[in-house]
């Protein structure tokens, strides 16, 4: 499990020092605060650790990291990731602590494709992390694979490519982890059917009873839920995986958001760690209620457009944030209209 994150001069992130992380972690802030950037930075580190010394891969950790940074942030020169602007000095620094072991690196703005300063104390990992973008990928599955595996073009970054590849693995038959099986039953009840892939054409379809629909006519919400179901069913994830979800509320009804958060809580108890970046009142409120009812630690990082980050925990109460404040302001306007 990720215990601590430190990022300095990493793109829009001037300084992030987030420790005491938990099974579920929430990132909130206005547009441009760097929420997605923060998760992608952590994802690059995790995927580097998971590719290093796996199988017959001969690459060094710096070589893997450069490639992951380049294709995740779609930059030919990784030095472009170093923060720029008035008053910004020093190199980009990234340090994560995973199970109390450090992985850290740094490089300057003139760096092209080689990282000289990297220190790794994390043992090789057998588990997989995954990044779930706000936009679903099932209807774009083959397009993503072609644009990257064949054409090697920027357009779909590595979070999309890694997810597309992970979804290609067939669902495994036989006994699954108890928590996974339970979560899949809940997800399939939400779907009201089942999403599967045609092995011959590679296309996806939604099956509801005896009816079968191409994936592009199904809702965004169904496709979003189906993605998590697939990753649980094909065993890409296990009890040591880390899952980054950008806007988990996207395309979901508030009642579905609530159930989705319950599933995340269930899987976190099994051992999966989650990082959620959200704009949704329903996500924040649901997690707050879970933290209060279960006396559960849910660390929160709050960012603003001035590159300032503050940290709190939903177990300690609802933090002062723009999402809740906007909801309160709208309620006050409604009361004023009602009372005249």
Beta strands, then each sheet from edge to edge (+ up, - down):
strand 1: 2-10
strand 2: 13-19
strand 3: 24-29
strand 4: 92-98
strand 5: 101-107
strand 6: 117-120
strand 7: 130-132
strand 8: 194-197
strand 9: 204-208
strand 10: 211-214
strand 11: 242-246
strand 12: 273-278
strand 13: 298-303
strand 14: 309-313
sheet 1: 2+ 1- 4+ 5- 6+
sheet 2: 7+ 11+ 12+ 3+ 13+ 14-
sheet 3: 8+ 9- 10+
end
